Amino acid sequence: MTGQPAPPRADLDLHHDLDLHGDVVDLTRSLCDIESVSGHEATLADAVERALRALSHLEVLRDGNAVVARTSLGRPERVVVAGHLDTVPVATLDGRRNLPTWTTGAGDGLVVHGRGTVDMKGGVAVQLAVAADVTDPVRDVTWVFYDCEEVEAERNGLGRLARDHPDWLAGDFAVLCEPTDGTVEGGCNGTIRVEVRVTGVAAHSARAWMGDNAVHRAAAVLERLRAYQAREVDVDGLRYRESLGAVGIRGGVAGNVVPDECVVTVNYRFAPSRTPQEAEDHLRVLFEGFEVTVTDCSPGARPGLDHPAAAAFVAAIGREPQPKQGWTDVARFSAMGVPAVNFGPGDPLLAHRDDERCPADQIVAARDALRAWLAGDV
Amino acid sequence: MTGQPAPPRADLDLHHDLDLHGDVVDLTRSLCDIESVSGHEATLADAVERALRALSHLEVLRDGNAVVARTSLGRPERVVVAGHLDTVPVATLDGRRNLPTWTTGAGDGLVVHGRGTVDMKGGVAVQLAVAADVTDPVRDVTWVFYDCEEVEAERNGLGRLARDHPDWLAGDFAVLCEPTDGTVEGGCNGTIRVEVRVTGVAAHSARAWMGDNAVHRAAAVLERLRAYQAREVDVDGLRYRESLGAVGIRGGVAGNVVPDECVVTVNYRFAPSRTPQEAEDHLRVLFEGFEVTVTDCSPGARPGLDHPAAAAFVAAIGREPQPKQGWTDVARFSAMGVPAVNFGPGDPLLAHRDDERCPADQIVAARDALRAWLAGDV
């Protein structure tokens, strides 16, 4: 007898061990194949934590299903590189489930298909590969992997870290590895939603002249929306295109009643040079004469490309930076005073689509660019 | 032993025996106090049938909760006098249930309060009182009491009789004892509802310029509605006022999506000189360029006041006849080729209201007028 056998290790699952030193495209597929729809990231977060703990140059921290790993080399500058672990739900397209992943083409034409390949396991693979490879970066790095980006804002893992562990996110500059087709997309537009309420007087529709039809009166609101010319605004050298329009309309209680209320829901995506209050004021002027209620609002983020670390990053990528029109978590860094950009493999227009897919060479190129920037090769 | 005692008669309930020869206002209250919300008319229909069977000059027929009683004196003319037994649900107003009935005032100022006093137990009381009193009418009379007028058209008791026993409803002229404030209201407008569908192209609201907003495009539909001038139309000497307007609008699927569809529901109340097809055609022209779908339609009814029996009835009432703007079951008689008018006690604007109430003198006056017309006293 040499003693009792060791108990099975519950946290060890060879199928879920990630190889950070191998092919970054294979790593992308491994990350995708550990299904991690929002709220179900535990298995993937465990695998990421385990892989990072094997790297002696990194300190690893954990909060819920968020994992943070960082160097502490005393560099004059610290950068944060962040990505989310969750995906939107797995779907079925033409009878085929879009997980596990599969590939088409070969060589330069290799494409990885499946849920998460664009949004954003390709970006997470780039993060993990560079975290493992660049053991002595010229800038201190904090790698952030978080949960619940694809669901309600209050569940967002990056928001939770900002509330509970703001020191984990401290830095001079941040890169969010959301898909950008491999270019740098700076900042993001803000978004505000309001309800514009039009009132009238109810009546039986057989005696409509005794009422005042709120739906008819809403024509004035729709005309203002139709006539509205959205701005294009230069902010820190990038050109942001605004959007303003109805995302919903409702009115009426029964088939024989003149409606006494009609509500138009309006979404305004505003350039990051405008504050949420300025955006709200703009809408109140536009819809003067009607009751305007703000239902939700998130500020935009300035691109911050004038920051030296950002300029160096743009130079390392070697392509013209672009504005990000949609809202992303870069705004959370912006709110903490950390300039942030989006940079990652994959076409953002394919995100959330059932036929989500990413060219393998974009993943490799993003890995090479991020590695060069952190290794000081550019 | 003189034999076994007779078994108790299940159909005899003294509390529900109606006195057709007494005070017509008391009779109104008795009819109201036998609660008979649509679908629950059996107790009241039983009481009405029992009271009518006690009258030897009438033949009594029964179908479900509809009761028909008629004379067969070989008169050259037959008139149908109809009313519904059901009410909308009992309600509570200022902590008081609006059944059983109560009264306020006295003498000429006596008012009966409670559910059904207007719509239309006052009218039913007038029918029953005259049915009992005029045993030898100058016109043959068919008295019709029916169920489920206040609910979906397919449950309507008069519609069921028209389908299953059209001979029971045969006549030269019909009076529907719906509340009209004691005047004759001729015919009724028709009603048609359509959905006007405006289409567009969906897009993410952060890139609204890639879509075509269907809600914005609906402004054109609302402008046409707002500009529309409803007609007033003379039909057989009465002036009908049409109505046309939105009764509902809906559009939008999510707070970040440019809507690709907006549906406006429009209700058109059209004068009885227009057929349903003509009404539909009118709407298709008005909304040219948009998809128009008819969801429901009921024809109007011409007043038919040029018919000799109708003219005699108007003369007996002695007040200027008025057009009926709302849709009523006179249209069912009209569809069977029987001219029909509305005539009954109670202000139609109080129908369905929780504070429904009827002046007692209107009930008496309506009883007197109907009795004089049938007795040949005018």
Chai-1 contact restraints between the chains, C-beta under 6 A:
chainA,res_idxA,chainB,res_idxB,connection_type,confidence,min_distance_angstrom,max_distance_angstrom,comment,restraint_id
A,R193,B,G255,contact,1.0,0.0,6.0,A-B,restraint_1
A,S205,B,V247,contact,1.0,0.0,6.0,A-B,restraint_2
A,S205,B,N267,contact,1.0,0.0,6.0,A-B,restraint_3
A,A206,B,R269,contact,1.0,0.0,6.0,A-B,restraint_4
A,A206,B,Q325,contact,1.0,0.0,6.0,A-B,restraint_5
A,A206,B,G326,contact,1.0,0.0,6.0,A-B,restraint_6
A,R207,B,Q325,contact,1.0,0.0,6.0,A-B,restraint_7
A,A208,B,S243,contact,1.0,0.0,6.0,A-B,restraint_8
A,A208,B,G245,contact,1.0,0.0,6.0,A-B,restraint_9
A,N213,B,G245,contact,1.0,0.0,6.0,A-B,restraint_10
A,V215,B,A246,contact,1.0,0.0,6.0,A-B,restraint_11
A,V215,B,I249,contact,1.0,0.0,6.0,A-B,restraint_12
A,H216,B,L222,contact,1.0,0.0,6.0,A-B,restraint_13
A,H216,B,L225,contact,1.0,0.0,6.0,A-B,restraint_14
A,H216,B,R226,contact,1.0,0.0,6.0,A-B,restraint_15
A,A219,B,A219,contact,1.0,0.0,6.0,A-B,restraint_16
A,A219,B,L222,contact,1.0,0.0,6.0,A-B,restraint_17
A,A219,B,E223,contact,1.0,0.0,6.0,A-B,restraint_18
A,A219,B,R226,contact,1.0,0.0,6.0,A-B,restraint_19
A,L222,B,H216,contact,1.0,0.0,6.0,A-B,restraint_20
A,L222,B,A219,contact,1.0,0.0,6.0,A-B,restraint_21
A,E223,B,A219,contact,1.0,0.0,6.0,A-B,restraint_22
A,L225,B,H216,contact,1.0,0.0,6.0,A-B,restraint_23
A,R226,B,H216,contact,1.0,0.0,6.0,A-B,restraint_24
A,R226,B,A219,contact,1.0,0.0,6.0,A-B,restraint_25
A,S243,B,A208,contact,1.0,0.0,6.0,A-B,restraint_26
A,G245,B,A208,contact,1.0,0.0,6.0,A-B,restraint_27
A,G245,B,N213,contact,1.0,0.0,6.0,A-B,restraint_28
A,A246,B,V215,contact,1.0,0.0,6.0,A-B,restraint_29
A,V247,B,S205,contact,1.0,0.0,6.0,A-B,restraint_30
A,V247,B,G252,contact,1.0,0.0,6.0,A-B,restraint_31
A,V247,B,G255,contact,1.0,0.0,6.0,A-B,restraint_32
A,G248,B,G252,contact,1.0,0.0,6.0,A-B,restraint_33
A,I249,B,V215,contact,1.0,0.0,6.0,A-B,restraint_34
A,I249,B,I249,contact,1.0,0.0,6.0,A-B,restraint_35
A,I249,B,G251,contact,1.0,0.0,6.0,A-B,restraint_36
A,R250,B,R250,contact,1.0,0.0,6.0,A-B,restraint_37
A,G251,B,I249,contact,1.0,0.0,6.0,A-B,restraint_38
A,G252,B,V247,contact,1.0,0.0,6.0,A-B,restraint_39
A,G252,B,G248,contact,1.0,0.0,6.0,A-B,restraint_40
A,G255,B,R193,contact,1.0,0.0,6.0,A-B,restraint_41
A,G255,B,V247,contact,1.0,0.0,6.0,A-B,restraint_42
A,N267,B,S205,contact,1.0,0.0,6.0,A-B,restraint_43
A,R269,B,A206,contact,1.0,0.0,6.0,A-B,restraint_44
A,Q325,B,A206,contact,1.0,0.0,6.0,A-B,restraint_45
A,Q325,B,R207,contact,1.0,0.0,6.0,A-B,restraint_46
A,G326,B,A206,contact,1.0,0.0,6.0,A-B,restraint_47
